[in-house]
Amino acid sequence: MTHNLKNLSGTGLTEELSRMIMEPEFKDFSIGRITQEHRERYVVFDGENEYNAEVTGNLRFSAAGRSDFPAVGDWVAMKVYEGGQAIIHKILPRKTVLERQTVGMEGEKQIISANIDVAFIVQAINNDFSINRLERYLSICHKSGIEPVLVLSKTDLSTDEEKKKALEMLEKRESKVKYFLLSNRTIEGFDSIAGHIRKGKTYCVVGSSGVGKSTLINNLLKRDLLKTGEISPHTNRGRHISDHRELFILDNGGIIIDTPGMRELGIADSGEGIEQTFADISELARKCRFPDCKHITEKGCAVLLALEAGTINRSSYENYLKLRKEEEHFQETVHEKRRKEKIFGKILKDYHRIIRRQDEAD
């Protein structure tokens, strides 16, 4: 099978993946990118046509968890059948993965989207802005090598004092983060965001419900494709509308992914991302007296000395400890889960051995 690289490049295919799909192992497959995900049912676009798809039974059986299933933004190898149906056989290697701890399932990771270059983190400046939540997103982005960009939305509903306070907080704790001010109603700041989007690059829009993500994407698409909710007079927030992830190709060749609002953003194995987000604390931690210092009560802790001297922000320090604790708990949960699976596997193996001996005796 000959792959149409020109059509595929319009959906963000990289040079590395272009070389990979020309290998013999992919010659019998069609290549496409996941544009929609609906509870293990997918829509895949090959640059020309869209196909309704499911994963092959072997892929389903071998999956160790949710992160082993396709996600929006993934490149997949599939076989296409009559009627526009397709079966996904392989997930191509992911360049980046934006993921969080699965809500209500300890030790499990949920992929928000895959192969992302830039994440637009949207927060409503008037009542949703939170540096602590921002640092969660930053840690997740940094861990995967995704560029984070903050969008402070609903500036038309914010007072000058609210804007000033938010920007002062941002400068105090996360001064290196690129940000845009946006009003989806007056379109102030929209051109700056649109100008940041480049052909062939993939962007995702993440944030809590009702902060204006879908409206921003509608404006980028230049049509009302995504449903948006009316603003509540009590909360100044829109209702939650998006219930799935979806990928769109913009007129300028950029690719953007919409995601449902996320109330919880649990940290998984984001250790490196946390260290990068809190770079000043991480640098001090290397000077601590003990290599396994927890930076809580230990003598000779460089972080605590800096905290007492006022050279690091206390709120940032407290959030750093909180995220580190969540990450450690996640790792402990994963290890415990694997230990139990190993024990269960041994019990099952012993059971089959006993049954086999009984059959041989009969």
KOLRO-348073 format. One record per residue (C-alpha): x, y, z; residue number from 1; chain. Coordinates in nm, 4 decimals. Example, Ala and Ser with C-alpha at 12.3 -4.5 7.8 and 13.67 -1.06 7.14 Angstrom:
c1 | c2 | c3 | num | chaine
1.2300 | -0.4500 | 0.7800 | 1 | A
1.3670 | -0.1060 | 0.7140 | 2 | A
END
This chain:
c1 | c2 | c3 | num | chaine
0.0000 | 0.0000 | 0.0000 | 1 | A
0.1326 | 0.3460 | -0.0950 | 2 | A
0.0859 | 0.6131 | 0.1701 | 3 | A
-0.0061 | 0.9643 | 0.0565 | 4 | A
0.2453 | 1.1620 | 0.2613 | 5 | A
0.1264 | 1.4937 | 0.1192 | 6 | A
-0.2265 | 1.4453 | 0.2528 | 7 | A
-0.1000 | 1.3098 | 0.5829 | 8 | A
0.1339 | 1.6050 | 0.6315 | 9 | A
-0.1728 | 1.8280 | 0.6447 | 10 | A
-0.2720 | 1.6550 | 0.9667 | 11 | A
0.0646 | 1.7132 | 1.1353 | 12 | A
0.2695 | 1.4120 | 1.0251 | 13 | A
0.6339 | 1.4594 | 1.1259 | 14 | A
0.9406 | 1.3617 | 0.9226 | 15 | A
1.0218 | 1.0895 | 1.1745 | 16 | A
0.6780 | 0.9301 | 1.1381 | 17 | A
0.6945 | 0.9730 | 0.7595 | 18 | A
1.0069 | 0.7576 | 0.7529 | 19 | A
0.8556 | 0.5048 | 0.9925 | 20 | A
0.5374 | 0.4373 | 0.7963 | 21 | A
0.7427 | 0.3601 | 0.4858 | 22 | A
0.8902 | 0.0582 | 0.6680 | 23 | A
0.7732 | -0.2895 | 0.5506 | 24 | A
0.5719 | -0.3535 | 0.8703 | 25 | A
0.3261 | -0.0795 | 0.7707 | 26 | A
0.2887 | -0.1665 | 0.4017 | 27 | A
-0.0454 | -0.3458 | 0.4513 | 28 | A
-0.2006 | -0.0719 | 0.6660 | 29 | A
-0.3636 | 0.2643 | 0.6123 | 30 | A
-0.2283 | 0.5443 | 0.8329 | 31 | A
-0.4471 | 0.8043 | 0.9972 | 32 | A
-0.4846 | 1.0287 | 1.2981 | 33 | A
-0.7473 | 0.9987 | 1.5714 | 34 | A
-0.9762 | 1.3036 | 1.5526 | 35 | A
-1.2507 | 1.1906 | 1.7930 | 36 | A
-1.2835 | 0.9497 | 2.0832 | 37 | A
-1.6153 | 0.8217 | 2.2180 | 38 | A
-1.5755 | 0.5489 | 2.4826 | 39 | A
-1.3366 | 0.3257 | 2.2880 | 40 | A
-1.4937 | 0.4141 | 1.9535 | 41 | A
-1.2931 | 0.6463 | 1.7348 | 42 | A
-1.2979 | 0.8599 | 1.4229 | 43 | A
-0.9772 | 0.8431 | 1.2188 | 44 | A
-0.8786 | 1.0862 | 0.9404 | 45 | A
-0.6261 | 0.9821 | 0.6739 | 46 | A
-0.5963 | 1.3221 | 0.5077 | 47 | A
-0.8826 | 1.2510 | 0.2681 | 48 | A
-1.1524 | 1.0480 | 0.4420 | 49 | A
-1.2858 | 0.9875 | 0.7924 | 50 | A
-1.3508 | 0.6362 | 0.9237 | 51 | A
-1.5385 | 0.5026 | 1.2233 | 52 | A
-1.2957 | 0.2735 | 1.3994 | 53 | A
-1.2472 | 0.0299 | 1.6852 | 54 | A
-0.9322 | -0.1332 | 1.8182 | 55 | A
-0.8430 | -0.4893 | 1.7252 | 56 | A
-0.9111 | -0.7576 | 1.9836 | 57 | A
-0.5398 | -0.8248 | 2.0268 | 58 | A
-0.4706 | -0.4597 | 2.1083 | 59 | A
-0.7571 | -0.4577 | 2.3571 | 60 | A
-0.6372 | -0.7797 | 2.5227 | 61 | A
-0.2746 | -0.6692 | 2.5547 | 62 | A
-0.3566 | -0.3240 | 2.6984 | 63 | A
-0.2374 | -0.2927 | 3.0574 | 64 | A
-0.4440 | 0.0216 | 3.1209 | 65 | A
-0.6310 | 0.3128 | 2.9663 | 66 | A
-0.3089 | 0.4754 | 2.8471 | 67 | A
-0.2497 | 0.1792 | 2.6131 | 68 | A
-0.5613 | 0.2641 | 2.4133 | 69 | A
-0.5647 | 0.5255 | 2.1340 | 70 | A
-0.6291 | 0.8886 | 2.2224 | 71 | A
-0.7185 | 1.1961 | 2.0207 | 72 | A
-0.4033 | 1.3114 | 1.8430 | 73 | A
-0.2598 | 0.9605 | 1.8093 | 74 | A
-0.1304 | 0.8269 | 1.4786 | 75 | A
-0.2550 | 0.4751 | 1.4108 | 76 | A
-0.2125 | 0.1927 | 1.1606 | 77 | A
-0.5511 | 0.0547 | 1.0544 | 78 | A
-0.7249 | -0.1662 | 0.8031 | 79 | A
-1.0221 | -0.0112 | 0.6238 | 80 | A
-1.3258 | -0.2141 | 0.5206 | 81 | A
-1.6357 | -0.1506 | 0.3132 | 82 | A
-1.8817 | 0.0973 | 0.4514 | 83 | A
-1.6178 | 0.3254 | 0.6012 | 84 | A
-1.5405 | 0.1004 | 0.8960 | 85 | A
-1.1829 | 0.0543 | 1.0184 | 86 | A
-0.9973 | -0.1602 | 1.2704 | 87 | A
-0.6989 | -0.0064 | 1.4532 | 88 | A
-0.4073 | -0.2498 | 1.4820 | 89 | A
-0.1205 | -0.0325 | 1.6064 | 90 | A
-0.0563 | 0.2993 | 1.7773 | 91 | A
0.2481 | 0.4733 | 1.6340 | 92 | A
0.5061 | 0.6035 | 1.8847 | 93 | A
0.3865 | 0.9174 | 2.0624 | 94 | A
0.6011 | 1.2291 | 2.0551 | 95 | A
0.4321 | 1.3788 | 2.3602 | 96 | A
0.1455 | 1.2787 | 2.5883 | 97 | A
-0.0663 | 1.5133 | 2.7967 | 98 | A
-0.1975 | 1.2952 | 3.0793 | 99 | A
-0.3341 | 1.3051 | 3.4329 | 100 | A
-0.4219 | 1.0584 | 3.7042 | 101 | A
-0.7540 | 0.8938 | 3.6223 | 102 | A
-1.0312 | 1.0337 | 3.8395 | 103 | A
-1.1451 | 0.7760 | 4.0953 | 104 | A
-0.8878 | 0.5151 | 3.9888 | 105 | A
-0.5623 | 0.5284 | 4.1824 | 106 | A
-0.2519 | 0.4209 | 3.9950 | 107 | A
-0.4170 | 0.4669 | 3.6542 | 108 | A
-0.3296 | 0.7346 | 3.3999 | 109 | A
-0.5696 | 0.8982 | 3.1563 | 110 | A
-0.4408 | 1.0462 | 2.8323 | 111 | A
-0.5936 | 1.3854 | 2.7609 | 112 | A
-0.4420 | 1.4054 | 2.4120 | 113 | A
-0.1312 | 1.2879 | 2.2270 | 114 | A
0.1370 | 1.4347 | 2.0012 | 115 | A
0.0818 | 1.7890 | 2.1270 | 116 | A
0.3266 | 2.0724 | 2.0603 | 117 | A
0.1578 | 2.3487 | 2.2600 | 118 | A
-0.1068 | 2.3455 | 2.5339 | 119 | A
-0.3270 | 2.6534 | 2.5722 | 120 | A
-0.4166 | 2.6562 | 2.9434 | 121 | A
-0.7339 | 2.8649 | 2.9724 | 122 | A
-0.8332 | 3.0268 | 3.3011 | 123 | A
-1.1071 | 3.2876 | 3.3496 | 124 | A
-0.9361 | 3.5857 | 3.5049 | 125 | A
-1.2407 | 3.6975 | 3.7055 | 126 | A
-1.3171 | 3.3824 | 3.9100 | 127 | A
-1.1178 | 3.0819 | 3.7850 | 128 | A
-0.7616 | 3.2106 | 3.7964 | 129 | A
-0.5435 | 2.9974 | 4.0252 | 130 | A
-0.1653 | 2.9837 | 4.0321 | 131 | A
-0.1787 | 2.6498 | 4.2151 | 132 | A
-0.3883 | 2.4944 | 3.9380 | 133 | A
-0.1668 | 2.6556 | 3.6758 | 134 | A
0.1395 | 2.4938 | 3.8345 | 135 | A
-0.0336 | 2.1571 | 3.8052 | 136 | A
-0.0786 | 2.2091 | 3.4322 | 137 | A
0.2783 | 2.3352 | 3.3972 | 138 | A
0.4180 | 2.0263 | 3.5714 | 139 | A
0.2207 | 1.7959 | 3.3428 | 140 | A
0.3270 | 1.9884 | 3.0306 | 141 | A
0.6937 | 2.0110 | 3.1294 | 142 | A
0.7083 | 1.6387 | 3.2021 | 143 | A
0.6093 | 1.5594 | 2.8437 | 144 | A
0.7992 | 1.8392 | 2.6689 | 145 | A
0.4860 | 2.0327 | 2.5706 | 146 | A
0.5086 | 2.4125 | 2.5557 | 147 | A
0.2540 | 2.5651 | 2.7973 | 148 | A
0.0818 | 2.8942 | 2.7098 | 149 | A
-0.1580 | 3.0590 | 2.9539 | 150 | A
-0.4755 | 3.2232 | 2.8234 | 151 | A
-0.6422 | 3.4530 | 3.0767 | 152 | A
-0.9954 | 3.4704 | 2.9414 | 153 | A
-1.3090 | 3.6771 | 3.0060 | 154 | A
-1.1206 | 4.0024 | 3.0470 | 155 | A
-1.4416 | 4.1858 | 2.9528 | 156 | A
-1.5985 | 4.0543 | 3.2746 | 157 | A
-1.2978 | 4.1512 | 3.4866 | 158 | A
-1.2209 | 4.4762 | 3.6591 | 159 | A
-0.8897 | 4.6534 | 3.6102 | 160 | A
-0.8063 | 4.5645 | 3.9702 | 161 | A
-0.8689 | 4.1911 | 3.9069 | 162 | A
-0.6447 | 4.1991 | 3.5999 | 163 | A
-0.3707 | 4.3828 | 3.7856 | 164 | A
-0.3850 | 4.1419 | 4.0806 | 165 | A
-0.3730 | 3.8329 | 3.8556 | 166 | A
-0.0747 | 3.9621 | 3.6580 | 167 | A
0.1094 | 4.0552 | 3.9765 | 168 | A
0.0587 | 3.7031 | 4.1126 | 169 | A
0.1762 | 3.5567 | 3.7825 | 170 | A
0.4878 | 3.7736 | 3.7786 | 171 | A
0.5647 | 3.6826 | 4.1397 | 172 | A
0.5418 | 3.3034 | 4.0991 | 173 | A
0.5516 | 3.2101 | 3.7300 | 174 | A
0.7122 | 3.5028 | 3.5497 | 175 | A
0.8523 | 3.2856 | 3.2674 | 176 | A
0.5139 | 3.1601 | 3.1466 | 177 | A
0.3985 | 3.3045 | 2.8147 | 178 | A
0.0437 | 3.4394 | 2.8449 | 179 | A
-0.2312 | 3.6130 | 2.6495 | 180 | A
-0.5245 | 3.8199 | 2.7737 | 181 | A
-0.8461 | 3.7297 | 2.5915 | 182 | A
-1.2066 | 3.8371 | 2.5650 | 183 | A
-1.4093 | 3.5976 | 2.3500 | 184 | A
-1.6872 | 3.8560 | 2.3478 | 185 | A
-1.4956 | 4.1628 | 2.2275 | 186 | A
-1.2243 | 3.9488 | 2.0558 | 187 | A
-0.9566 | 4.1539 | 2.2326 | 188 | A
-0.6358 | 3.9501 | 2.2304 | 189 | A
-0.7668 | 3.6935 | 1.9804 | 190 | A
-0.5323 | 3.7978 | 1.6977 | 191 | A
-0.2302 | 3.7445 | 1.9236 | 192 | A
-0.3400 | 3.3880 | 2.0012 | 193 | A
-0.4217 | 3.3110 | 1.6370 | 194 | A
-0.0812 | 3.4493 | 1.5358 | 195 | A
0.0879 | 3.2052 | 1.7739 | 196 | A
-0.0513 | 2.9039 | 1.5829 | 197 | A
0.1772 | 2.7553 | 1.3161 | 198 | A
0.1052 | 2.5256 | 1.0224 | 199 | A
0.1578 | 2.1571 | 1.0981 | 200 | A
0.1828 | 2.2117 | 1.4752 | 201 | A
-0.0714 | 2.0582 | 1.7135 | 202 | A
-0.2299 | 2.2584 | 1.9948 | 203 | A
-0.4724 | 2.1533 | 2.2651 | 204 | A
-0.7022 | 2.3729 | 2.4724 | 205 | A
-0.7371 | 2.2664 | 2.8365 | 206 | A
-0.8973 | 2.4132 | 3.1454 | 207 | A
-1.1958 | 2.3964 | 3.3760 | 208 | A
-1.5551 | 2.3944 | 3.2526 | 209 | A
-1.7018 | 2.7247 | 3.1456 | 210 | A
-1.3811 | 2.9251 | 3.0963 | 211 | A
-1.4377 | 2.9799 | 2.7230 | 212 | A
-1.2409 | 2.6970 | 2.5583 | 213 | A
-1.5082 | 2.6065 | 2.3033 | 214 | A
-1.5756 | 2.9710 | 2.2180 | 215 | A
-1.2049 | 3.0254 | 2.1544 | 216 | A
-1.1947 | 2.7243 | 1.9205 | 217 | A
-1.5112 | 2.8400 | 1.7407 | 218 | A
-1.3436 | 3.1759 | 1.6790 | 219 | A
-1.0282 | 3.0043 | 1.5515 | 220 | A
-1.2399 | 2.7834 | 1.3220 | 221 | A
-1.4384 | 3.0913 | 1.2118 | 222 | A
-1.7662 | 2.9046 | 1.2631 | 223 | A
-1.9862 | 2.7913 | 1.5516 | 224 | A
-1.8960 | 2.4234 | 1.5398 | 225 | A
-1.8763 | 2.3567 | 1.9131 | 226 | A
-2.1670 | 2.4126 | 2.1498 | 227 | A
-2.1216 | 2.6780 | 2.4153 | 228 | A
-2.3275 | 2.7547 | 2.7225 | 229 | A
-2.4848 | 3.0790 | 2.8323 | 230 | A
-2.3069 | 3.2725 | 3.1049 | 231 | A
-2.4570 | 3.2215 | 3.4508 | 232 | A
-2.5483 | 3.5533 | 3.6167 | 233 | A
-2.4452 | 3.4032 | 3.9522 | 234 | A
-2.1009 | 3.2657 | 3.8665 | 235 | A
-2.0036 | 3.4496 | 3.5449 | 236 | A
-1.9190 | 3.1062 | 3.4047 | 237 | A
-2.0591 | 2.9113 | 3.1111 | 238 | A
-2.2190 | 2.5709 | 3.1529 | 239 | A
-2.0158 | 2.2555 | 3.0826 | 240 | A
-2.0895 | 2.1548 | 2.7214 | 241 | A
-1.7990 | 1.9569 | 2.5694 | 242 | A
-1.8136 | 1.5891 | 2.6673 | 243 | A
-1.5428 | 1.4440 | 2.4445 | 244 | A
-1.2127 | 1.5259 | 2.2786 | 245 | A
-1.1989 | 1.6335 | 1.9161 | 246 | A
-0.9276 | 1.7415 | 1.6712 | 247 | A
-0.9759 | 2.0164 | 1.4113 | 248 | A
-0.7594 | 2.1485 | 1.1278 | 249 | A
-0.7577 | 2.5277 | 1.1007 | 250 | A
-0.7485 | 2.7318 | 0.7809 | 251 | A
-0.3843 | 2.8250 | 0.8392 | 252 | A
-0.2822 | 2.4570 | 0.8683 | 253 | A
-0.2569 | 2.4517 | 1.2463 | 254 | A
-0.4225 | 2.1627 | 1.4317 | 255 | A
-0.6191 | 2.2160 | 1.7513 | 256 | A
-0.7796 | 1.9765 | 1.9998 | 257 | A
-1.0742 | 2.0591 | 2.2236 | 258 | A
-1.1046 | 1.8775 | 2.5574 | 259 | A
-1.3849 | 1.8508 | 2.8158 | 260 | A
-1.3574 | 2.0689 | 3.1232 | 261 | A
-1.1511 | 1.9078 | 3.3982 | 262 | A
-1.2477 | 1.9667 | 3.7609 | 263 | A
-0.9679 | 1.7411 | 3.8845 | 264 | A
-0.6125 | 1.7318 | 3.7575 | 265 | A
-0.4370 | 1.4620 | 3.9555 | 266 | A
-0.0590 | 1.4414 | 3.9241 | 267 | A
0.0738 | 1.1072 | 3.7980 | 268 | A
0.4437 | 1.0375 | 3.7342 | 269 | A
0.5325 | 1.4030 | 3.6740 | 270 | A
0.8526 | 1.4208 | 3.8807 | 271 | A
1.0685 | 1.5860 | 3.6161 | 272 | A
0.7854 | 1.8220 | 3.5282 | 273 | A
0.7485 | 1.9289 | 3.8907 | 274 | A
1.1217 | 1.9934 | 3.9154 | 275 | A
1.1116 | 2.2136 | 3.6054 | 276 | A
0.8005 | 2.4043 | 3.7148 | 277 | A
0.9537 | 2.4793 | 4.0543 | 278 | A
1.3053 | 2.5318 | 3.9195 | 279 | A
1.4125 | 2.7689 | 4.1989 | 280 | A
1.3145 | 2.5202 | 4.4697 | 281 | A
1.4671 | 2.2299 | 4.2780 | 282 | A
1.7973 | 2.4163 | 4.2462 | 283 | A
1.8044 | 2.4829 | 4.6202 | 284 | A
1.7176 | 2.1185 | 4.6934 | 285 | A
2.0485 | 2.0110 | 4.5391 | 286 | A
2.2260 | 2.2003 | 4.8169 | 287 | A
2.0446 | 2.0245 | 5.1016 | 288 | A
2.2528 | 1.8371 | 5.3552 | 289 | A
2.0790 | 1.5052 | 5.2880 | 290 | A
2.0094 | 1.3745 | 4.9346 | 291 | A
1.6699 | 1.2350 | 5.0394 | 292 | A
1.5620 | 1.5573 | 5.2105 | 293 | A
1.1836 | 1.6100 | 5.2140 | 294 | A
1.2200 | 1.9866 | 5.2802 | 295 | A
0.9822 | 1.9778 | 5.5762 | 296 | A
1.1729 | 1.9647 | 5.9089 | 297 | A
1.5228 | 1.8414 | 5.8209 | 298 | A
1.8319 | 2.0173 | 5.9526 | 299 | A
2.0567 | 2.1591 | 5.6844 | 300 | A
1.7692 | 2.1937 | 5.4366 | 301 | A
1.8571 | 2.4681 | 5.1891 | 302 | A
1.4920 | 2.5041 | 5.0876 | 303 | A
1.3758 | 2.5733 | 5.4446 | 304 | A
1.6583 | 2.8225 | 5.4956 | 305 | A
1.5524 | 3.0073 | 5.1790 | 306 | A
1.1900 | 2.9987 | 5.2967 | 307 | A
1.2861 | 3.1571 | 5.6295 | 308 | A
1.4910 | 3.4197 | 5.4468 | 309 | A
1.1953 | 3.4993 | 5.2220 | 310 | A
1.3825 | 3.4230 | 4.8976 | 311 | A
1.1221 | 3.1722 | 4.7792 | 312 | A
0.7452 | 3.2134 | 4.7773 | 313 | A
0.5687 | 3.0284 | 5.0616 | 314 | A
0.2561 | 2.9512 | 4.8576 | 315 | A
0.4716 | 2.8126 | 4.5777 | 316 | A
0.6679 | 2.6046 | 4.8303 | 317 | A
0.3465 | 2.4606 | 4.9798 | 318 | A
0.2115 | 2.3733 | 4.6353 | 319 | A
0.5458 | 2.2117 | 4.5473 | 320 | A
0.5219 | 1.9848 | 4.8537 | 321 | A
0.1609 | 1.9006 | 4.7723 | 322 | A
0.2368 | 1.8008 | 4.4124 | 323 | A
0.5435 | 1.6022 | 4.5178 | 324 | A
0.3319 | 1.4146 | 4.7735 | 325 | A
0.0665 | 1.3353 | 4.5101 | 326 | A
0.3338 | 1.2116 | 4.2690 | 327 | A
0.4919 | 0.9908 | 4.5363 | 328 | A
0.1509 | 0.8486 | 4.6321 | 329 | A
0.0803 | 0.7694 | 4.2676 | 330 | A
0.4120 | 0.5842 | 4.2352 | 331 | A
0.3473 | 0.3894 | 4.5567 | 332 | A
0.0016 | 0.2948 | 4.4284 | 333 | A
0.1472 | 0.1746 | 4.0980 | 334 | A
0.4103 | -0.0362 | 4.2752 | 335 | A
0.1498 | -0.1883 | 4.5083 | 336 | A
-0.0783 | -0.2619 | 4.2149 | 337 | A
0.2029 | -0.4374 | 4.0283 | 338 | A
0.2927 | -0.6357 | 4.3404 | 339 | A
-0.0648 | -0.7611 | 4.3758 | 340 | A
-0.0818 | -0.8444 | 4.0033 | 341 | A
0.2412 | -1.0423 | 4.0370 | 342 | A
0.1022 | -1.2369 | 4.3355 | 343 | A
-0.2252 | -1.3028 | 4.1522 | 344 | A
-0.0334 | -1.4146 | 3.8435 | 345 | A
0.1626 | -1.6648 | 4.0534 | 346 | A
-0.1580 | -1.7979 | 4.2143 | 347 | A
-0.3148 | -1.8384 | 3.8702 | 348 | A
-0.0042 | -2.0115 | 3.7378 | 349 | A
0.0011 | -2.2512 | 4.0350 | 350 | A
-0.3698 | -2.3214 | 3.9876 | 351 | A
-0.3225 | -2.4149 | 3.6218 | 352 | A
-0.0246 | -2.6339 | 3.7169 | 353 | A
-0.2392 | -2.8243 | 3.9691 | 354 | A
-0.5232 | -2.8691 | 3.7190 | 355 | A
-0.2759 | -2.9920 | 3.4565 | 356 | A
-0.1327 | -3.2515 | 3.6996 | 357 | A
-0.4812 | -3.3723 | 3.7896 | 358 | A
-0.5673 | -3.4140 | 3.4217 | 359 | A
-0.2461 | -3.6097 | 3.3657 | 360 | A
-0.3230 | -3.8329 | 3.6653 | 361 | A
-0.6707 | -3.9111 | 3.5299 | 362 | A
END
